[in-house]
């Protein structure tokens, strides 16, 4: 199983010797036309398994010569018993599946390979420009004004007097208090919208500037001399 974290796709691939022969009965989206005629008991079980789990036997969906189809050969017999099985989503990225007889793998099985082309990361990204989120903030700086601060306290007292007292539930009481503070701030201070911006270094002084310039000079000196003592300055 391969997980594409960028495009959020899950690619399922089952590869191996199933010892199953799926026959020549075509099943839409399960078994294709590129197969052998023999069907055995393991083949029936494999077909039922793929049908139940919505899987595709990819060997049977690509047309090749017989020498590029049969995965096993011994004692004068040959068959297709090695398979490349995927889910429906993965089948879209499989471009070919075939046998390579020239590769020696010290076995009576032939090498089965599949050509897979995963989509690039930028393909599924939306081309639409997502607008920046505008968050609302209270104008807290207005509390420096004595009259605004007095108005805010009066609003808080007014909302507190209008709420039920002797609240037993702590969580509900905390939420009520939050709503009171927000309502009082909204009525007395107002809100302002701010876009999300990149955070830059807010602390900047002559000392930091001097350190950066010193580092640059040391680096240029090391590039010319390639001496360790110049790099450690």
C-alpha positions in Angstrom: 0.0 0.0 0.0 1.4 3.4 -1.0 0.1 6.6 0.5 0.3 9.9 -1.4 0.1 12.5 1.3 0.0 15.4 -1.2 -2.8 14.3 -3.4 -4.4 12.2 -0.5 -4.6 9.1 -2.6 -4.2 5.5 -1.3 -2.6 3.1 -3.9 -3.2 -0.6 -3.1 -1.1 -3.2 -5.0 -1.1 -7.0 -4.4 1.8 -8.7 -6.2 2.9 -12.4 -6.0 2.3 -16.0 -6.8 -1.4 -16.7 -6.1 -1.3 -20.3 -7.6 -4.6 -19.4 -9.3 -5.7 -19.6 -12.9 -8.6 -17.2 -13.6 -9.8 -18.7 -16.9 -11.3 -16.9 -19.9 -14.6 -15.6 -18.5 -14.5 -11.9 -18.7 -15.8 -9.9 -15.7 -16.1 -6.1 -16.1 -13.5 -4.2 -14.1 -12.3 -7.4 -12.5 -10.8 -9.7 -15.2 -9.9 -8.6 -18.7 -9.5 -10.4 -22.1 -5.7 -11.0 -21.9 -5.7 -14.3 -20.0 -5.5 -18.1 -20.4 -8.4 -20.6 -20.8 -7.9 -22.7 -17.7 -9.9 -22.0 -14.5 -9.0 -23.7 -11.3 -10.4 -23.6 -7.7 -7.9 -21.0 -6.6 -8.8 -18.9 -9.6 -12.5 -18.9 -8.5 -11.5 -17.9 -5.0 -9.3 -15.1 -6.3 -12.0 -13.8 -8.6 -14.5 -13.8 -5.7 -11.9 -12.0 -3.5 -11.3 -9.3 -6.1 -15.0 -8.9 -6.8 -15.8 -8.5 -3.0 -13.0 -6.0 -2.4 -13.5 -4.1 -5.7 -10.0 -5.1 -7.1 -8.7 -5.5 -10.7 -6.4 -8.3 -12.0 -4.2 -6.1 -14.1 -2.4 -8.9 -16.0 -5.5 -9.5 -17.9 -6.1 -6.0 -19.2 -3.0 -5.5 -21.4 -2.6 -7.3 -24.7 0.8 -9.1 -25.3 2.2 -12.1 -27.0 1.8 -15.4 -25.1 5.5 -15.5 -24.1 4.9 -12.2 -22.4 1.7 -13.4 -20.6 2.6 -16.7 -19.0 4.4 -16.3 -15.7 5.3 -19.9 -14.9 6.7 -22.7 -17.1 8.0 -26.2 -16.1 7.9 -29.8 -17.3 6.3 -28.8 -20.6 3.4 -26.9 -18.9 2.9 -23.1 -18.6 0.3 -20.9 -16.9 -0.5 -17.5 -15.5 -0.3 -17.8 -11.7 1.6 -14.6 -10.7 -0.6 -11.5 -10.6 -0.5 -7.8 -10.2 -3.7 -6.8 -8.5 -4.8 -3.2 -7.6 -7.8 -1.3 -6.5 -9.8 0.8 -8.9 -8.0 4.1 -8.2 -4.5 2.5 -8.6 -5.5 0.9 -12.0 -5.6 4.4 -13.5 -1.9 4.8 -13.0 -0.9 1.4 -14.3 0.2 1.8 -17.9 1.4 -1.8 -18.7 1.9 -5.2 -17.1 3.9 -8.0 -18.8 6.5 -10.8 -18.3 10.2 -10.4 -19.1 11.8 -13.7 -19.9 15.3 -12.5 -20.5 15.9 -11.7 -16.8 17.3 -14.7 -14.9 15.9 -15.0 -11.4 16.8 -18.6 -10.7 13.2 -19.9 -10.7 10.6 -21.6 -12.9 8.7 -18.3 -12.6 9.3 -15.4 -15.0 9.8 -11.8 -13.9 6.5 -9.9 -13.9 6.7 -6.1 -14.1 4.2 -3.3 -14.2 4.8 0.2 -15.5 3.4 2.7 -13.0 3.1 6.4 -13.7 2.1 8.3 -10.5 0.6 11.7 -11.2 2.8 14.7 -10.3 2.1 16.6 -7.2 1.0 19.7 -8.9 -1.7 17.9 -11.1 -4.4 17.6 -8.4 -3.8 21.0 -6.9 -6.5 23.5 -7.4 -5.8 26.3 -9.9 -8.2 28.6 -8.1 -6.7 31.2 -5.9 -7.9 30.7 -2.4 -8.6 34.1 -0.8 -6.8 34.9 2.4 -8.7 34.4 5.6 -9.7 37.6 7.2 -9.9 37.2 11.0 -11.7 39.7 13.2 -9.8 41.2 16.2 -11.1 43.5 18.9 -9.6 47.0 19.0 -7.9 46.3 22.4 -5.7 49.5 22.1 -8.8 51.6 22.7 -8.8 50.4 26.3 -6.0 52.9 27.0 -8.7 55.6 26.8 -10.3 56.0 30.2 -13.8 56.7 28.8 -13.7 53.6 26.6 -12.4 51.5 29.5 -15.3 52.8 31.6 -17.8 51.9 28.9 -16.4 48.4 28.5 -16.7 47.7 32.3 -20.3 49.0 32.3 -21.2 46.7 29.4 -19.7 43.8 31.2 -21.6 44.6 34.4 -24.9 45.0 32.4 -24.5 41.6 30.8 -23.6 39.9 34.1 -26.7 41.3 35.7 -28.8 39.9 32.9 -27.5 36.3 33.2 -28.7 33.6 35.6 -26.8 33.3 38.8 -25.7 30.3 40.8 -24.6 28.4 37.6 -23.7 24.8 38.7 -22.2 23.6 35.4 -18.6 24.9 35.2 -18.3 24.5 31.4 -21.6 26.3 30.7 -20.6 29.0 33.1 -17.2 29.5 31.4 -18.9 29.7 28.0 -21.4 32.2 29.3 -18.5 34.4 30.7 -16.7 34.2 27.3 -19.9 35.3 25.5 -20.3 38.2 27.9 -16.7 39.5 27.4 -17.0 39.2 23.6 -20.4 41.0 23.6 -19.1 43.8 25.8 -15.9 44.1 23.7 -17.9 44.1 20.4 -20.2 46.9 21.7 -17.6 49.1 23.2 -14.4 48.5 21.2 -15.5 47.2 17.8 -13.6 44.9 15.6 -11.0 45.1 12.8 -10.2 42.6 10.0 -6.6 41.5 9.4 -5.3 39.2 6.8 -2.9 36.4 7.6 0.6 37.6 6.8 4.0 36.1 7.0 5.7 36.5 10.3 9.0 38.3 10.1 11.7 38.9 12.7 10.4 41.8 14.8 13.6 42.2 16.9 16.2 44.0 14.9 18.9 46.2 16.2 22.5 47.2 15.5 24.0 44.2 17.3 22.2 41.7 15.0 23.2 43.8 11.9 26.8 43.8 13.0 26.8 40.0 13.6 25.4 39.4 10.1 28.0 41.6 8.5 30.8 39.9 10.4 29.5 36.5 9.3 29.5 37.6 5.7 33.1 38.9 5.8 34.3 35.6 7.4 32.6 33.6 4.7 34.1 35.6 1.9 37.5 35.3 3.6 37.1 31.5 3.8 36.1 31.2 0.2 39.4 32.8 -0.8 41.7 30.9 1.6 39.8 27.6 2.3 41.4 27.6 5.7 39.6 26.1 8.7 40.6 28.9 11.1 39.0 31.4 8.7 35.7 29.5 8.7 35.6 29.3 12.5 36.0 33.0 13.0 
